[in-house]
């Protein structure tokens, strides 16, 4: 992210409370809600989100799809399906990286200026956050922001542990 007009930061918050253009949901392949952040987003957005997700026909691991945010402060929800951790030898890092890349591509195509990512795959999918966070940062840093409407990329951390890790990793990045 050599362009100084783009910010990359971590916040400790409930992602459903963020007033951004889009939040990124750590979804399952059905896109029909689940536990953790997925369940919280579906609950906060209201039943319209479930109806919007039904017509999408699910989503493959490593891909992403977009819906309106409905009752959320965010205008959009980008649903991405991260890999289930199986030890790291089943393309988990590549699939996780793809989640961030595809989410940014979709955001760019929808003229989104601010986006907040949940910690993809680090909850019930079991991806160790110590391995996932550097992959997430690298994927975002590798994205071509030239000519992109994206200006603010947020890593939204629910736990203090995740927040501390992202802050440490971000402190090593020079803009």
Secondary structure, 3 states (H helix, E strand, C coil): CCCCCCEEEEEECCHHHCCCCEEEEEECCCCCCCCHHHHHHHHHHCHHHHHHHHCCCCCCCCCEEEEECCCCCCCEEEEEECCCCCCCCCCHHHHHHHHHHHHHHHHHHCCCCEEEECCCCCCCCCCCHHHHHHHHHHHHHHCCCCCCCCCEEEEEECCHHHHHHHHHHHHCCCC
